[in-house]
Amino acid sequence: MKTSMVRAILAIVLCAYAGRLSATTAIADASVNASVININLHRTIGSRLLGLGVQWDPFSHYPPSHANWNVITRRVDFMQPSFLRVMGGIGTANKRTQMNPELPLILNWAQTHNSSVILGTWWPEPLIKPVKKNMAESRVRSWARRVALQVRFLRNNRGFTCIRFYNFINEPERVPISRWAVLARNLYAAFQHVGLADKVRIIGPDTYGDPAANYPKSIALKWNRSAAARSGYNWPLLAQVAHEASSYIGMFDIHWYARDGEIYNNTIMPALAREKRMVESLAPNARNKLFVISESGLIQGRCNGDQQPRVKTFGYGVLMADYAAQVFRAGWNGISAWDLDDAMHVVNGKPIIHPPGKLTLKIWGFWNSQGAAMGNPADFDIRPWFYTWSLLSRMFPAGTRIVDSTEPTGSGRFRSLAGIRMVNNRMVLSIALINDVKKRRIITVRIPSDSHATNLTEYRYFRNDRPVNGQGFPIAAKVLHHVHPAGGVIINMPGRGVVLLTNQPAFNTHD
């Protein structure tokens, strides 16, 4: 045998041995460090999702250019939020409905993409200038009729049947429950009068909660008051509405700007599960209604009145993914991100100047469409947390059933989320794994009841590993072929970050 042939054969043998050794090492390493997550497809948590949403309001002072508007809509096209919270932009003059010019554009996007809309106003007219600290009944009825006619016009005349919820007041902490109930009752009656009561559901209480607040003594729920005291967070107005006005509303909603520790320590999930049980105990009909976080974000780091520069950081994307996972695992139906674009809102009390200054806009968005006008064009680029929020939105849309996924003992600051839905008589599976610590984790995901081989598309969000296309949209890192879920698939998480798996084909994210 020629020397060259011997060398070639020897090289092949050595390569094969090295490959076998490498594989063995990987398996051994996995067996030592891997945590196992078992997914039970037959155990559902809560009712079907409303999904992930986003706050998309009309731009009252700093509207985007036509070109920028097209960029924004393409980005929302990719995100595919299941619902939008749209506040403001509508009013009346001479008994005719008037709209901010962007409102029909936003509603048209929702209508063509089958996205539900929570339409609303920040503060109802009867509360702006109350008559002798009391609301005149005739004034309240007049307001309710105008709102009902506005919504009927938008749905029936303009065809925006995507409007499925109405939010008549934002964060009514200063409003006694008696006044809130009067408004809700009159608005519900007005919706009934125009034939909308079964089409547009009133939501409430839209409260931001108060860690120091106590539940009213009139609500005999000692177990819940003590549990709230232990957790350090509660929403007393939610309890009041459930107790005294639940028959008028079709969705219970709250706002929660969470602290990092509340997410790290898994406070979100038990607190929300407790609040849901409390509402259902006070309002038996609540079991057929939705529970939604209609404003969400992280509060630590907020500065300059109302700016959150952390939305520009990689870590914000990890924490918000963890937040969403805990909301759904608690049995709640939806969570909406505050908010889409910095340019939509001005910090309270700041003057309207052109272009806006560094302290003018509320910095909470996925981008700032006024970046170029402010001398920083890069601020209109997609920020990191768009990556996780958009993928979760696409993988856990409305109609998804969250199923049980066990989390390993001692796996602090780690979350899993699994959901299934039927598409064209085929089960679509989505899995999210969130690692909130810097150390490496090796996760084995098993679905004992699924014996069919499948392909899984994998998306990765890590500081130095989050593939995007030319527009900044997430793209798949890889496709895992012929995976046997019952046997398990091993996922390497090199540090803090998020991995998402789905048996859907890779999303079409061509440039």
C-alpha positions in Angstrom: 0.0 0.0 0.0 1.3 3.4 -0.9 2.5 5.7 1.9 0.2 8.4 0.7 -2.8 6.1 0.9 -1.8 4.9 4.4 -1.6 8.5 5.6 -5.0 9.2 4.1 -6.7 6.3 5.8 -4.9 7.1 9.1 -6.2 10.7 8.8 -9.8 9.5 8.2 -9.6 7.2 11.3 -8.1 9.9 13.5 -10.8 12.4 12.3 -13.5 9.9 13.1 -12.1 9.2 16.5 -11.7 12.9 17.2 -15.3 13.5 16.2 -16.5 10.6 18.4 -14.4 11.8 21.3 -15.9 15.3 20.8 -19.4 14.0 20.7 -18.8 11.9 23.8 -17.4 14.8 25.6 -20.4 16.9 24.8 -22.8 14.2 25.9 -20.8 13.6 29.1 -20.8 17.4 29.8 -24.5 17.5 29.2 -25.1 14.6 31.6 -23.3 16.4 34.3 -24.6 20.0 33.9 -27.9 19.6 32.1 -31.3 20.5 33.6 -34.3 18.6 32.3 -37.5 20.3 31.4 -40.6 18.1 30.8 -43.5 19.6 28.8 -46.9 18.1 29.4 -49.0 18.8 26.3 -52.2 17.6 28.0 -52.1 20.0 30.9 -53.3 23.5 30.1 -52.6 26.5 32.2 -55.4 29.1 32.1 -57.6 29.9 29.1 -56.5 30.7 25.6 -54.2 33.6 25.2 -55.0 37.1 23.9 -51.3 37.2 23.3 -48.6 39.8 23.4 -49.5 43.4 22.5 -48.0 46.8 22.3 -49.0 50.4 23.0 -49.4 52.2 19.6 -50.9 55.7 20.1 -51.3 58.5 17.6 -48.4 60.8 17.5 -49.9 64.0 19.0 -46.9 66.3 18.7 -44.1 64.6 16.7 -45.7 62.6 13.9 -43.3 60.5 11.7 -42.5 61.4 8.1 -44.2 59.3 5.4 -41.0 57.3 4.9 -40.6 56.7 8.6 -44.2 55.6 8.9 -43.6 53.0 6.3 -40.6 51.7 8.2 -42.6 51.6 11.5 -45.4 49.6 9.8 -42.9 47.1 8.3 -41.5 46.6 11.8 -44.9 46.1 13.3 -45.7 43.7 10.4 -42.8 41.5 11.6 -43.8 41.8 15.3 -47.4 40.7 14.6 -48.8 41.9 18.0 -52.0 40.1 18.8 -53.5 43.2 20.2 -52.9 47.0 20.4 -53.7 49.4 23.2 -54.6 52.7 21.5 -55.3 55.6 23.7 -56.4 59.1 22.6 -56.8 60.4 19.1 -60.6 60.6 19.0 -63.1 63.3 20.0 -66.2 65.2 18.9 -66.9 68.6 17.5 -70.3 69.8 16.4 -71.6 66.2 17.1 -69.2 64.8 14.5 -66.4 62.3 15.3 -63.0 63.8 14.8 -59.8 61.7 14.7 -56.1 62.3 14.8 -54.9 61.5 11.2 -52.8 58.5 12.4 -55.7 56.8 14.3 -57.4 55.3 11.2 -53.9 54.2 9.9 -53.3 52.3 13.2 -56.8 50.9 13.2 -56.4 49.9 9.5 -53.2 48.0 10.4 -55.1 46.1 13.1 -58.0 45.4 10.9 -55.9 43.9 8.1 -53.8 41.9 10.5 -56.6 40.5 12.6 -55.2 42.3 15.7 -57.6 43.2 18.5 -57.7 46.8 19.6 -58.2 48.3 23.1 -59.4 51.8 22.2 -59.6 54.4 24.9 -59.2 57.8 26.4 -56.7 58.9 29.1 -59.3 60.7 31.3 -63.1 60.8 30.7 -64.7 64.2 30.3 -67.0 64.0 33.4 -64.0 63.7 35.6 -62.0 66.6 34.1 -64.2 69.3 35.6 -66.5 67.6 38.1 -69.5 69.6 39.2 -69.1 70.3 42.9 -67.0 67.2 43.3 -69.9 65.1 42.1 -70.7 64.1 38.6 -74.1 65.2 37.4 -76.0 62.1 36.1 -77.1 63.9 32.9 -73.5 64.8 32.2 -72.4 61.2 32.6 -75.2 59.9 30.4 -74.3 62.4 27.7 -70.6 61.4 27.8 -71.5 57.7 27.6 -73.7 58.3 24.6 -71.0 60.2 22.7 -68.4 57.5 23.4 -70.8 54.8 22.2 -71.7 56.7 19.0 -67.9 57.3 18.3 -67.2 53.6 18.7 -70.2 52.6 16.6 -69.1 55.0 13.9 -65.6 53.5 13.8 -66.9 50.0 13.7 -70.0 50.3 11.5 -69.2 53.2 9.2 -65.4 52.8 8.9 -65.4 49.0 9.2 -62.9 48.9 12.1 -64.4 45.8 13.8 -60.9 45.2 15.3 -62.1 47.5 18.1 -63.1 44.8 20.6 -62.4 46.6 23.9 -62.8 50.0 25.4 -60.7 51.6 28.1 -62.6 54.6 29.4 -60.0 55.8 32.0 -56.3 55.4 32.5 -54.9 54.6 36.0 -57.9 55.9 38.1 -56.2 55.7 41.4 -57.6 59.1 42.5 -61.2 58.1 41.5 -63.5 56.6 44.2 -64.9 53.3 43.3 -68.4 54.7 43.4 -67.6 57.2 40.6 -65.8 54.5 38.6 -68.8 52.3 38.8 -71.2 55.1 37.7 -69.1 55.7 34.6 -68.8 52.0 33.8 -72.6 51.4 34.3 -73.6 54.3 32.1 -71.1 53.3 29.4 -72.3 49.7 29.4 -75.9 51.0 29.0 -74.9 53.2 26.2 -73.1 50.3 24.4 -76.3 48.2 24.9 -78.4 51.0 23.4 -76.3 51.1 20.1 -75.9 47.4 19.9 -72.3 47.1 20.9 -72.5 45.5 24.4 -71.6 42.0 23.1 -69.1 43.3 20.5 -67.0 45.9 22.5 -66.2 44.9 26.1 -65.3 47.6 28.7 -62.1 46.9 30.5 -61.0 47.9 34.0 -59.8 49.0 36.3 -56.6 49.8 34.4 -54.9 50.5 37.8 -51.2 50.7 38.4 -51.3 49.3 41.9 -49.7 50.4 45.1 -47.3 48.4 47.3 -48.4 50.3 50.4 -52.1 50.2 49.8 -54.5 48.0 51.7 -57.6 46.2 50.4 -60.8 48.0 51.6 -62.2 46.6 54.8 -65.6 46.2 53.1 -64.1 43.3 51.1 -63.9 40.4 53.5 -60.9 38.7 52.0 -58.4 38.4 54.8 -56.4 35.6 53.2 -55.8 37.8 50.2 -54.8 40.9 52.3 -52.3 38.9 54.2 -50.9 37.3 51.1 -50.6 40.8 49.5 -48.8 42.1 52.6 -46.3 39.2 52.3 -45.6 39.8 48.6 -45.3 43.5 49.0 -47.5 44.3 46.0 -51.3 44.6 45.4 -54.0 46.3 43.4 -56.8 47.3 45.8 -58.8 48.9 43.0 -58.9 45.6 41.2 -60.5 44.0 44.2 -63.0 46.9 44.5 -64.1 46.6 40.8 -64.4 42.8 41.1 -66.5 43.2 44.2 -68.7 46.1 43.1 -68.7 46.6 39.3 -67.6 43.4 37.6 -71.0 42.9 35.7 -70.1 45.9 33.5 -66.7 44.9 32.3 -65.4 42.1 30.0 -61.7 42.3 30.8 -59.8 42.8 34.0 -56.6 44.7 33.4 -53.8 46.2 35.5 -50.5 48.0 34.9 -47.3 46.7 36.4 -43.9 48.3 35.9 -41.9 45.6 37.6 -38.6 45.8 39.6 -35.8 43.5 38.5 -35.9 41.5 41.7 -39.6 40.8 41.2 -38.7 39.1 37.9 -35.5 37.5 39.1 -37.2 36.1 42.2 -40.3 34.8 40.4 -42.6 37.2 42.2 -44.7 38.0 39.1 -46.2 34.6 38.7 -47.5 33.9 42.2 -48.7 37.5 42.7 -50.8 37.5 39.5 -52.1 34.0 40.2 -53.2 35.2 43.6 -54.9 38.3 42.2 -56.7 36.2 39.6 -58.0 33.9 42.3 -59.1 36.9 44.3 -61.1 38.4 41.4 -62.7 35.0 40.7 -63.7 34.6 44.3 -65.4 38.1 44.4 -66.9 37.9 40.9 -67.9 34.4 39.8 -68.5 35.5 36.2 -64.8 36.5 36.0 -63.9 32.9 35.1 -65.2 33.7 31.6 -63.3 37.0 31.2 -59.8 38.0 30.2 -57.0 39.0 32.5 -54.4 41.3 30.9 -51.4 43.4 31.9 -52.3 46.4 29.7 -49.1 48.3 30.4 -45.8 46.6 31.3 -42.2 47.5 31.5 -39.3 47.7 34.0 -39.3 50.6 36.6 -35.7 50.5 37.8 -33.6 53.0 36.0 -36.4 55.3 35.1 -35.2 58.9 35.2 -35.8 62.5 34.0 -39.5 62.5 34.8 -40.4 59.4 32.7 -37.5 58.1 30.6 -36.2 54.5 30.7 -32.8 54.4 28.9 -32.6 50.6 29.7 -34.8 49.9 26.7 -31.6 50.4 24.7 -29.8 47.6 26.5 -29.5 43.9 25.8 -30.6 42.9 29.3 -34.0 44.6 29.0 -34.9 42.0 26.3 -34.1 39.1 28.6 -36.0 40.6 31.6 -39.1 41.4 29.5 -39.1 37.9 28.0 -39.0 36.5 31.6 -41.8 38.9 32.6 -44.1 37.7 29.7 -43.4 34.1 30.5 -44.4 34.5 34.2 -47.6 36.4 33.2 -48.7 33.5 31.0 -47.6 30.8 33.4 -49.8 32.6 36.0 -52.9 31.9 33.9 -53.2 35.5 32.6 -54.2 36.0 29.0 -52.2 38.9 27.7 -49.4 41.4 28.2 -48.9 44.7 26.4 -45.5 46.4 26.1 -45.2 50.1 26.9 -44.5 51.2 24.3 -43.8 51.3 20.5 -42.0 54.5 19.7 -40.5 57.2 21.9 -42.0 59.9 19.8 -45.5 59.1 20.7 -45.4 60.6 24.2 -43.9 63.7 25.9 -42.6 63.8 29.4 -45.3 65.4 31.6 -44.7 69.2 32.0 -42.0 69.4 29.2 -42.6 72.1 26.6 -43.3 71.1 23.0 -40.2 72.3 21.0 -39.1 71.4 17.5 -37.1 69.4 17.2 -37.6 67.7 20.6 -34.7 67.9 23.1 -33.0 65.2 25.1 -35.5 65.5 27.9 -38.7 66.0 25.8 -39.7 62.5 24.9 -40.6 59.5 27.1 -37.9 56.9 26.3 -39.7 53.6 26.5 -40.0 52.4 22.9 -38.5 49.9 20.5 -37.0 52.9 18.6 -37.3 56.7 18.3 -38.6 57.9 15.0 -37.5 61.4 15.8 -33.8 60.3 16.1 -32.6 62.0 13.0 -34.4 65.3 13.9 -32.7 65.2 17.2 -29.2 64.7 15.6 -29.0 61.0 16.3 -30.3 58.9 13.3 -29.1 55.7 14.9 -31.8 56.1 17.6 -34.4 55.1 15.0 -32.6 51.7 14.7 -34.4 48.7 16.3 -33.5 48.3 19.9 -32.5 44.9 21.4 -35.7 44.1 23.2 -37.7 44.1 19.9 -35.9 40.8 19.3 -37.5 38.8 22.1 -40.8 40.7 22.2 -41.5 40.2 18.4 -40.5 36.5 18.5 -42.7 35.8 21.5 -45.5 37.7 19.9 -45.2 35.5 16.7 -44.8 32.3 18.6 -47.5 32.8 21.3 -50.3 34.5 19.4 -54.0 34.8 20.3 -55.6 31.4 20.7 -52.5 29.7 22.0 -52.9 27.3 24.9 -50.1 27.5 27.5 -49.2 24.0 28.7 -47.3 22.9 31.8 -43.5 22.9 31.7 -41.6 21.8 34.7 -38.7 23.8 35.9 -35.7 22.0 37.5 -35.1 22.3 41.2 -32.5 24.9 42.0 -32.8 26.6 38.6 -33.2 30.1 40.0 -33.5 32.9 37.6 -34.6 30.6 34.8 -38.0 30.4 33.2 -39.6 28.1 30.6 -42.8 28.6 28.6 -44.5 26.2 26.3 -47.6 26.7 24.1 -49.6 24.9 21.5 -52.2 25.9 18.9 -53.8 24.2 15.9 -53.1 25.6 12.4 -54.6 23.8 9.4 -55.2 20.7 11.6 -51.6 20.7 12.6 -50.3 21.3 16.1 -47.9 24.2 16.3 -45.5 24.0 19.3 -43.6 27.0 20.7 -41.1 26.9 23.6 -39.2 29.7 25.3 -36.2 29.2 27.6 -35.0 32.3 29.5 -31.7 32.2 31.4 -31.4 35.3 33.7 -27.9 34.5 35.1 -24.5 34.8 33.5 -23.5 31.2 34.0 -23.8 28.6 31.3 -26.8 26.3 31.3 -27.4 23.1 29.3 -31.1 22.4 29.1 -32.7 19.1 28.0 -36.2 19.7 26.7 -38.4 16.6 26.7 -42.0 16.1 25.6 -42.7 12.5 26.9 -46.1 12.2 25.1 -44.7 13.2 21.7 -43.2 10.3 19.9 -43.1 11.8 16.4 -39.9 13.1 14.8 -40.0 16.8 13.9 -37.9 19.7 12.8 -37.4 22.5 15.3 -36.4 26.1 14.3 -34.1 27.7 16.9 -33.8 31.4 17.5 -31.1 32.7 19.9 -30.9 36.0 21.8 -27.5 36.3 23.5 -25.2 39.3 23.8 -22.9 38.1 21.1 -25.3 35.7 19.3 -28.6 37.1 18.0 -28.7 36.8 14.2 -30.6 39.5 12.3 -31.2 40.4 8.6 -30.4 43.7 7.0 -33.6 45.3 8.5 -32.6 44.3 12.0 -35.3 41.5 12.1 -34.5 38.3 14.0 -33.6 35.3 11.8 -33.3 31.7 12.8 -29.9 30.5 14.1 -30.4 27.0 12.9 -32.9 24.2 12.2 -32.7 21.0 14.3 -33.7 18.2 12.0 -35.5 14.9 12.9 -35.7 15.8 16.6 -37.5 13.1 18.8 -39.1 15.3 21.5 -39.8 12.3 23.8 -36.1 11.6 23.9 -35.2 15.2 24.4 -33.3 17.9 22.7 -30.2 19.5 24.3 -29.9 23.3 24.2 -26.7 25.1 25.0 -27.2 28.5 26.7 -23.7 30.0 27.1 -24.9 32.7 29.5 -27.7 35.2 30.0 -30.1 35.1 27.1 -33.2 33.5 25.5 -33.7 30.5 23.2 -36.9 30.0 21.3 -37.9 26.8 19.6 -40.8 26.1 17.3 -41.9 23.4 14.8 -42.9 26.2 12.4 -40.6 26.8 9.4 -38.2 29.7 9.8 -40.0 33.1 9.6 -39.7 34.8 6.2 -37.2 37.6 7.1 -35.5 38.2 3.8 -34.1 41.7 3.3 
